[in-house]
Amino acid sequence: MKTKRMKLLWGLLFGIIFGFLLQKGGVTKYDVIINQLLLIDFTVLKIMLSAVVVGMVGLYFMQNRGWIKLRPKAGSWGKNVIGGLIFGAGFALLGYCPGTIAGAIGNGYLDALTAGLVGIVFGSGLLAACYPGLKDGVLKKGYFGNMTLPQVFKVNNWVIIIPLAILIIVLFFILERAGF
């Protein structure tokens, strides 16, 4: 019980830090998100790329030190398509993703509190209602299990992580240099 409680507390702490950084980066503002969708302002992409690099390197570093054990969930192309459609529809209609909705609610934005929260509950409910009919059909299409890229290519994790991190950092600097 104590271990489970500690995991929850760590999750809460990292969630608060992530939300704080989203807010400080300005991506809890509707205009910033819409401008990303219009390909005018790449603030959201740059913050997400930064989070991916830090998270990817940090998680595998902690795994190598024996501090955590990663257990990737099994996936399929069907799951990605359905999840992407639900996520994309909500994102396009409201201009927030689940993380930025939480940050925007914390900032006191009523559109995030009302429509955003309703959208999350509706999207979750829609999937829950449709899940029994989808689980053995479309959600299994293109099943690829819980394989990670290093497992697919049968290489050490860092053989994928380091070049990918470098690629993301280079993309980040290209965006900065281009004035985005």
TIGUZA-794027 format. One record per residue (C-alpha): residue in one letter; y, x, z. Coordinates in steps of 0.5 Angstrom, whole numbers, plus 2048, in hexadecimal, padded with zeros to 3 digits. Each point is the difference from the previous one (the first is absolute). Layout:
BEGIN
{atom A, {Y, X, Z}}
...
END
This chain:
BEGIN
{atom M, {800, 800, 800}}
{atom K, {805, 806, 802}}
{atom T, {7FE, 803, 7F9}}
{atom K, {802, 7FA, 7FC}}
{atom R, {806, 7FF, 804}}
{atom M, {802, 807, 7FF}}
{atom K, {7FF, 7FF, 7F8}}
{atom L, {804, 7F9, 800}}
{atom L, {806, 804, 804}}
{atom W, {800, 806, 7FB}}
{atom G, {800, 7FB, 7FA}}
{atom L, {806, 7FC, 803}}
{atom L, {804, 807, 801}}
{atom F, {7FE, 802, 7F9}}
{atom G, {802, 7F9, 7FE}}
{atom I, {807, 800, 804}}
{atom I, {801, 807, 7FD}}
{atom F, {7FF, 7FE, 7F9}}
{atom G, {804, 7FA, 800}}
{atom F, {806, 804, 803}}
{atom L, {7FF, 805, 7FB}}
{atom L, {800, 7FA, 7FA}}
{atom Q, {806, 7FD, 804}}
{atom K, {804, 807, 800}}
{atom G, {7FE, 801, 7F9}}
{atom G, {803, 7F9, 7FE}}
{atom V, {7FA, 7FD, 7FD}}
{atom T, {800, 7FA, 804}}
{atom K, {806, 7FE, 7FC}}
{atom Y, {7FF, 7FB, 7FB}}
{atom D, {805, 803, 7FB}}
{atom V, {7FC, 807, 800}}
{atom I, {7FA, 7FD, 7FF}}
{atom I, {802, 7FC, 7FA}}
{atom N, {804, 806, 7FD}}
{atom Q, {7F9, 803, 801}}
{atom L, {7FD, 7FB, 7FC}}
{atom L, {805, 800, 7FB}}
{atom L, {7FF, 808, 7FF}}
{atom I, {807, 801, 802}}
{atom D, {7FF, 803, 807}}
{atom F, {7FA, 804, 802}}
{atom T, {801, 800, 807}}
{atom V, {7FA, 7FC, 802}}
{atom L, {7FC, 804, 7FB}}
{atom K, {802, 807, 803}}
{atom I, {7FF, 7FD, 808}}
{atom M, {7F9, 7FE, 7FE}}
{atom L, {7FE, 806, 7FC}}
{atom S, {803, 804, 807}}
{atom A, {7FB, 7FC, 804}}
{atom V, {7FA, 801, 7FB}}
{atom V, {801, 807, 801}}
{atom V, {801, 800, 807}}
{atom G, {7FA, 7FB, 801}}
{atom M, {7FB, 804, 7FC}}
{atom V, {801, 807, 802}}
{atom G, {801, 7FD, 808}}
{atom L, {7FA, 7FC, 7FF}}
{atom Y, {7FB, 805, 7FD}}
{atom F, {803, 806, 805}}
{atom M, {7FE, 7FB, 806}}
{atom Q, {7FA, 7FF, 7FD}}
{atom N, {7FE, 808, 7FF}}
{atom R, {802, 801, 807}}
{atom G, {7FB, 7FB, 803}}
{atom W, {806, 7FB, 802}}
{atom I, {7FE, 7FA, 7FC}}
{atom K, {7FA, 7FE, 7FC}}
{atom L, {802, 7FC, 7F9}}
{atom R, {7FC, 7FA, 7FE}}
{atom P, {803, 7FE, 7F9}}
{atom K, {7FF, 7F9, 7FF}}
{atom A, {7FB, 7FE, 7FA}}
{atom G, {804, 7FE, 7FA}}
{atom S, {800, 7FD, 7F9}}
{atom W, {804, 7FF, 7FA}}
{atom G, {800, 7F8, 801}}
{atom K, {802, 801, 807}}
{atom N, {806, 804, 7FE}}
{atom V, {802, 7FB, 7FA}}
{atom I, {800, 7FA, 805}}
{atom G, {804, 804, 805}}
{atom G, {805, 803, 7FB}}
{atom L, {801, 7F9, 7FE}}
{atom I, {801, 7FD, 807}}
{atom F, {804, 806, 802}}
{atom G, {804, 800, 7F9}}
{atom A, {802, 7F9, 800}}
{atom G, {803, 800, 807}}
{atom F, {803, 806, 7FF}}
{atom A, {803, 7FD, 7F9}}
{atom L, {802, 7FA, 803}}
{atom L, {803, 802, 807}}
{atom G, {802, 808, 7FE}}
{atom Y, {7FC, 802, 807}}
{atom C, {7F9, 803, 801}}
{atom P, {7FD, 7FF, 807}}
{atom G, {803, 806, 803}}
{atom T, {807, 7FF, 7FD}}
{atom I, {7FF, 7F9, 803}}
{atom A, {7FF, 802, 807}}
{atom G, {805, 805, 800}}
{atom A, {805, 7FB, 7FD}}
{atom I, {7FE, 7FB, 805}}
{atom G, {802, 806, 805}}
{atom N, {807, 800, 7FD}}
{atom G, {801, 7F9, 801}}
{atom Y, {7FF, 7FE, 7F8}}
{atom L, {7FF, 7F8, 800}}
{atom D, {7FD, 800, 7F9}}
{atom A, {7FB, 805, 803}}
{atom L, {7FE, 7FC, 806}}
{atom T, {800, 7F9, 7FD}}
{atom A, {7FD, 801, 7F8}}
{atom G, {7FD, 807, 802}}
{atom L, {7FC, 7FE, 806}}
{atom V, {7FE, 7FA, 7FC}}
{atom G, {7FE, 804, 7FA}}
{atom I, {7FB, 804, 804}}
{atom V, {7FD, 7FB, 804}}
{atom F, {7FF, 7FC, 7F9}}
{atom G, {7FE, 806, 7FC}}
{atom S, {7FB, 801, 806}}
{atom G, {7FE, 7F9, 800}}
{atom L, {7FF, 7FF, 7F9}}
{atom L, {7FB, 806, 800}}
{atom A, {7FC, 7FE, 806}}
{atom A, {7FF, 7F9, 7FD}}
{atom C, {7FE, 803, 7F9}}
{atom Y, {7FC, 806, 803}}
{atom P, {7F9, 7FC, 800}}
{atom G, {801, 7FE, 7F9}}
{atom L, {802, 807, 7FE}}
{atom K, {7FC, 805, 804}}
{atom D, {7FA, 800, 7FC}}
{atom G, {803, 7FF, 7FA}}
{atom V, {807, 803, 7FE}}
{atom L, {801, 805, 806}}
{atom K, {7F9, 803, 7FE}}
{atom K, {802, 802, 7F9}}
{atom G, {801, 807, 7FF}}
{atom Y, {7FD, 802, 807}}
{atom F, {801, 807, 801}}
{atom G, {7FE, 800, 808}}
{atom N, {804, 805, 805}}
{atom M, {800, 806, 7FC}}
{atom T, {807, 804, 800}}
{atom L, {802, 805, 7FA}}
{atom P, {7FD, 806, 804}}
{atom Q, {7F9, 7FD, 800}}
{atom V, {801, 7FD, 7F9}}
{atom F, {801, 807, 7FE}}
{atom K, {7FC, 804, 805}}
{atom V, {805, 804, 802}}
{atom N, {803, 802, 807}}
{atom N, {806, 7FB, 802}}
{atom W, {805, 805, 7FF}}
{atom V, {7FF, 802, 7F9}}
{atom I, {802, 7F9, 7FE}}
{atom I, {805, 7FF, 806}}
{atom I, {804, 806, 7FF}}
{atom P, {801, 7FF, 7F8}}
{atom L, {802, 7F9, 801}}
{atom A, {805, 801, 806}}
{atom I, {803, 806, 7FB}}
{atom L, {800, 7FB, 7FA}}
{atom I, {804, 7FA, 805}}
{atom I, {805, 805, 802}}
{atom V, {801, 803, 7F9}}
{atom L, {801, 7F8, 7FE}}
{atom F, {805, 7FF, 806}}
{atom F, {804, 806, 7FE}}
{atom I, {800, 7FE, 7F9}}
{atom L, {803, 7F9, 802}}
{atom E, {805, 803, 805}}
{atom R, {802, 805, 7FA}}
{atom A, {801, 7FA, 7FB}}
{atom G, {805, 7FC, 805}}
{atom F, {7FB, 7FB, 802}}
END
